[in-house]
Amino acid sequence: MGFKVAVVGATGNVGREMLTTLAERNFPADEIVALASSASVGKEVSYGEDDILKVQALDTFDFKGIDIVLSSPGGKVSAQFAPRAAKAGAVVIDNTSYWRMDPDVPLVVPEVNPQAIAGFEKRGIIANPNCSTIQMVVALKPLHDLARIKRVVVATYQSVSGAGRAAMDELFSQTRAIYVNDPVKPEQLTKQIAFNVIPHIDVFMDDGSTKEEWKMAVETRKILDPDIAVTATCARVPVFIGHAEAVTVEFERPLSEDRARAALRDAAGVIVVDHRADEGYVTPAEAAGEDAVYVSRIRRDPTVPHGLNFWVVADNLRKGAALNAVQIAEILAADYLGGRRRAGRTNVEPLRRKTANA
Ligand SMILES: NC(=O)c1ccc[n+]([C@@H]2O[C@H](COP(=O)([O-])OP(=O)(O)OC[C@H]3O[C@@H](n4cnc5c(N)ncnc54)[C@H](OP(=O)(O)O)[C@@H]3O)[C@@H](O)[C@H]2O)c1
């Protein structure tokens, strides 16, 4: 018997990618349920190459019998439904920011702190970090193990898919509008995004930073080491998929470029592409659709005693969201929920074959 899985936010950017990733990685699921707002009831979403699922309403769904919930419906919705699902016996792996800093909720990147998954018992919820944090900590972990990181300075270049489907549509429609001389009206993002860069993601905090910048600092400390100082500047760029980051790291101990490069080459989930020549680095367009975190432009920072600079790129919908959540689900299923599987559940809709509806 496999697991019963519900995907909440199944019609969204992250939810659709979760369904794709579950199917691609052959997650041991007997049944998958697609949930979204009541406005989407009856819509169809793909599960892998051959299957389609009919969307059901989250509001009225009974989670009894569901083992694992992969969730991305936005923070407010998650705040309400996740405890309800956990109470019914499911473990919720949540992509929103709502639960991440709750001390009773583990915040997990499987390449960095897989042992934290054990803490799911407290609330029945595991949080997936922010997309920008995930790709950065995957690259920082092997370097921290070698020379202990003191301080990180990061500037992000984040794609519009990180702000949801509507923001992707906005980049497309604004780009078109500029070509045909129509007026440009920002709706999802605060300013024009086509042919522009916006240094503002999430709300402003009292100290002048944005919440996205704050998240990168506090989440890195929760996942990797509470003593690391992180300062971030996060910007939205006119790219559909893939976040890039310029990262500057100061270490306690010496770390040569060569040792850093070797450690990154050996690190789980990382691919180093660093040729110091035309095309010898990775850009977001090349990382879209890929699972790896790509590290390029590794070089010494000569302005501090033990410093390195590098460039990190990943697909924010995959490693930054769906893949990381499915990796957590894989560990949860294999190491913690094996004994929970039961036969004879009836409240989940079986998979339907796409061909049967074509
Ligand atoms: N995109 C990323 O890179 C990324 C990375 C990490 C985390 N996240 C987080 O994941 C969440 C979703 O992001 P996204 O990019 O997938 O957004 P999105 O494309 O706008 O999709 C939002 C999803 O949430 C559903 N939803 C909205 N209100 C709901 C309600 N009241 N009840 C049930 N479902 C509801 C939507 O369903 P309908 O279609 O029915 O409205 C849709 O399926 C956000 O919290 C975001 O911060 C995103």
The ligand as an ORCA input file, in Angstrom:
! r2SCAN-3c Opt
* xyz 0 1
  N       6.308     30.514     -6.329
  C       7.370     30.279     -5.573
  O       8.541     30.339     -6.001
  C       7.166     29.918     -4.146
  C       8.213     29.356     -3.463
  C       8.039     29.019     -2.145
  C       6.810     29.256     -1.549
  N       5.796     29.816     -2.238
  C       4.525     30.040     -1.536
  O       3.532     29.142     -2.000
  C       2.269     29.753     -1.986
  C       1.615     29.663     -3.360
  O       2.460     30.228     -4.333
  P       2.111     30.075     -5.898
  O       3.242     30.728     -6.591
  O       1.770     28.672     -6.246
  O       0.775     30.997     -6.010
  P      -0.367     30.939     -7.103
  O       0.143     30.518     -8.432
  O      -1.050     32.271     -7.020
  O      -1.391     29.791     -6.578
  C      -2.118     29.916     -5.389
  C      -2.866     28.615     -5.106
  O      -3.528     28.727     -3.847
  C      -4.905     28.424     -4.036
  N      -5.758     29.169     -3.127
  C      -5.897     30.506     -2.999
  N      -6.838     30.806     -2.077
  C      -7.312     29.628     -1.618
  C      -8.309     29.261     -0.671
  N      -9.010     30.186      0.013
  N      -8.535     27.934     -0.453
  C      -7.855     27.015     -1.125
  N      -6.896     27.294     -2.043
  C      -6.628     28.580     -2.282
  C      -5.191     28.827     -5.464
  O      -6.376     28.187     -5.892
  P      -7.365     28.893     -6.970
  O      -6.761     28.649     -8.320
  O      -8.644     28.144     -6.757
  O      -7.445     30.347     -6.617
  C      -3.940     28.295     -6.146
  O      -4.054     26.904     -6.329
  C       2.496     31.191     -1.488
  O       2.259     31.225     -0.097
  C       3.946     31.425     -1.793
  O       4.521     32.365     -0.937
  C       5.937     30.134     -3.540
*
